[in-house]
Amino acid sequence: MDKLLNDFSPGLFVVQTILLLLLIFIMVKFAWKPILNSLNEREEGIQGALDAAEKAKREMENLQADNQKLLQEARLEREAMLKEAREMKAQMITDAETQAQTQANKMIEQAQLAINNEKKTAMAELKNHVANLSIEIAEKVVRQELSNKGKQLELVESMLAETTLN
């Protein structure tokens, strides 16, 4: 270090200082602005990329929120459709049961009417048959009774006696 101080030349120092200042001046004049411009452009490009990334991130979040909302709406719509389908199924079953019960009641009523009509018809036929048999029997009995004159007179007198008594 002592040697450096002994070899120190003030003229050399001034020349080197002037050269350094000249070099700094030339750098500022010609190279500093393009370097700053390129640094500013790069900074703006990086900032633009960061802004675009942030914007893309927000859009992605919005899309995810929209997707979640659409999924929720689709689930709600599906649930509503299933509920409506269950209600329609229950209503259709109830309607079918009611209709079947109504038809069964109609069929039973018609069967009862048919049975009653058949019963009345059978009773009328039976009455007619009994009446015809009774008339035939009465005819036979009256013929047999009236074939004998004594019995004829006896029958007429008994009828007259009954008529006066009534």
C-alpha positions as CSV (number, residue, x, y, z in Angstrom):
1,M,0.0,0.0,0.0
2,D,2.9,2.3,0.7
3,K,4.2,1.6,-2.8
4,L,0.9,2.7,-4.3
5,L,1.0,5.9,-2.4
6,N,4.6,6.6,-3.5
7,D,3.7,5.9,-7.1
8,F,0.7,8.2,-7.0
9,S,0.7,10.6,-9.9
10,P,-1.7,13.6,-9.6
11,G,-1.7,14.1,-13.4
12,L,-2.7,10.5,-14.0
13,F,-5.4,10.8,-11.4
14,V,-6.9,13.9,-13.1
15,V,-6.7,12.3,-16.5
16,Q,-8.4,9.1,-15.2
17,T,-11.1,11.2,-13.5
18,I,-11.8,13.2,-16.6
19,L,-12.0,9.9,-18.6
20,L,-14.3,8.4,-16.1
21,L,-16.5,11.5,-16.1
22,L,-16.4,11.5,-19.9
23,L,-17.4,7.8,-20.0
24,I,-20.2,8.5,-17.6
25,F,-21.4,11.4,-19.7
26,I,-21.3,9.3,-22.9
27,M,-23.1,6.5,-21.1
28,V,-25.8,8.9,-19.9
29,K,-26.1,10.6,-23.2
30,F,-26.2,7.6,-25.5
31,A,-26.7,4.3,-23.5
32,W,-28.6,5.3,-20.4
33,K,-31.9,6.2,-22.1
34,P,-32.1,3.0,-24.2
35,I,-31.2,0.9,-21.2
36,L,-33.9,2.7,-19.1
37,N,-36.4,2.4,-22.0
38,S,-35.8,-1.3,-22.3
39,L,-36.0,-1.7,-18.6
40,N,-39.3,0.3,-18.5
41,E,-40.6,-1.7,-21.5
42,R,-39.7,-4.9,-19.7
43,E,-41.3,-3.7,-16.5
44,E,-44.4,-2.7,-18.4
45,G,-44.5,-6.1,-20.1
46,I,-44.1,-7.9,-16.8
47,Q,-46.8,-5.7,-15.3
48,G,-49.1,-6.4,-18.3
49,A,-48.5,-10.1,-17.9
50,L,-49.2,-9.9,-14.2
51,D,-52.4,-7.9,-14.9
52,A,-53.4,-10.4,-17.5
53,A,-52.7,-13.3,-15.1
54,E,-54.8,-11.6,-12.4
55,K,-57.6,-10.9,-14.9
56,A,-57.5,-14.5,-16.0
57,K,-57.5,-15.6,-12.4
58,R,-60.6,-13.5,-11.7
59,E,-62.3,-14.8,-14.9
60,M,-61.5,-18.3,-13.8
61,E,-63.0,-17.6,-10.4
62,N,-66.1,-16.1,-12.0
63,L,-66.4,-19.1,-14.3
64,Q,-66.1,-21.5,-11.4
65,A,-68.7,-19.5,-9.5
66,D,-70.9,-19.6,-12.5
67,N,-70.3,-23.3,-12.9
68,Q,-71.2,-23.9,-9.3
69,K,-74.3,-21.8,-9.7
70,L,-75.3,-23.7,-12.8
71,L,-74.7,-27.0,-11.1
72,Q,-76.8,-25.9,-8.1
73,E,-79.6,-24.7,-10.4
74,A,-79.4,-28.0,-12.3
75,R,-79.6,-30.0,-9.0
76,L,-82.5,-27.9,-7.9
77,E,-84.3,-28.4,-11.2
78,R,-83.6,-32.1,-11.1
79,E,-85.0,-32.3,-7.6
80,A,-88.1,-30.4,-8.7
81,M,-88.6,-32.6,-11.7
82,L,-88.2,-35.7,-9.5
83,K,-90.6,-34.3,-7.0
84,E,-93.1,-33.5,-9.7
85,A,-92.7,-37.0,-11.2
86,R,-93.3,-38.6,-7.8
87,E,-96.4,-36.4,-7.3
88,M,-97.6,-37.3,-10.8
89,K,-97.0,-41.0,-10.1
90,A,-98.9,-40.8,-6.8
91,Q,-101.7,-38.9,-8.5
92,M,-101.9,-41.4,-11.3
93,I,-102.0,-44.3,-8.9
94,T,-104.7,-42.5,-6.8
95,D,-106.7,-41.8,-10.0
96,A,-106.3,-45.4,-11.2
97,E,-107.4,-46.7,-7.8
98,T,-110.4,-44.4,-7.8
99,Q,-111.4,-45.3,-11.3
100,A,-111.0,-49.0,-10.6
101,Q,-113.1,-48.7,-7.4
102,T,-115.8,-46.7,-9.4
103,Q,-115.8,-49.3,-12.1
104,A,-116.0,-52.2,-9.6
105,N,-118.9,-50.4,-7.8
106,K,-120.7,-50.0,-11.1
107,M,-120.1,-53.7,-12.0
108,I,-121.3,-54.8,-8.6
109,E,-124.4,-52.5,-9.0
110,Q,-125.1,-53.8,-12.5
111,A,-124.7,-57.4,-11.2
112,Q,-127.1,-56.7,-8.3
113,L,-129.6,-55.2,-10.7
114,A,-129.2,-58.2,-13.1
115,I,-129.6,-60.6,-10.1
116,N,-132.7,-58.7,-8.9
117,N,-134.2,-58.7,-12.5
118,E,-133.5,-62.4,-12.8
119,K,-135.0,-63.0,-9.4
120,K,-138.1,-61.0,-10.3
121,T,-138.4,-62.9,-13.6
122,A,-137.9,-66.2,-11.9
123,M,-140.5,-65.3,-9.2
124,A,-143.0,-64.2,-11.9
125,E,-142.4,-67.4,-13.8
126,L,-142.8,-69.4,-10.6
127,K,-146.0,-67.6,-9.7
128,N,-147.4,-68.2,-13.2
129,H,-146.4,-71.8,-13.0
130,V,-147.9,-72.2,-9.5
131,A,-151.0,-70.4,-10.7
132,N,-151.3,-72.7,-13.7
133,L,-150.8,-75.8,-11.5
134,S,-153.3,-74.5,-9.0
135,I,-155.8,-73.9,-11.7
136,E,-155.2,-77.3,-13.2
137,I,-155.6,-78.9,-9.8
138,A,-158.6,-76.9,-9.0
139,E,-160.1,-77.9,-12.4
140,K,-159.5,-81.5,-11.7
141,V,-160.9,-81.2,-8.2
142,V,-163.9,-79.3,-9.3
143,R,-164.6,-81.8,-12.1
144,Q,-164.3,-84.6,-9.8
145,E,-166.5,-82.9,-7.3
146,L,-169.0,-81.8,-9.9
147,S,-169.2,-85.2,-11.5
148,N,-171.5,-86.3,-8.7
149,K,-174.9,-84.4,-8.5
150,G,-175.1,-84.7,-4.8
151,K,-171.8,-83.2,-4.2
152,Q,-172.7,-80.4,-6.6
153,L,-175.7,-79.4,-4.6
154,E,-173.7,-79.7,-1.4
155,L,-171.0,-77.4,-2.9
156,V,-173.6,-74.8,-4.0
157,E,-175.3,-74.8,-0.6
158,S,-172.0,-74.4,1.2
159,M,-171.1,-71.5,-1.1
160,L,-174.4,-69.8,-0.4
161,A,-174.0,-70.3,3.3
162,E,-170.5,-68.7,3.2
163,T,-171.8,-65.8,1.1
164,T,-174.5,-65.0,3.6
165,L,-172.2,-65.3,6.5
166,N,-169.7,-62.8,5.0
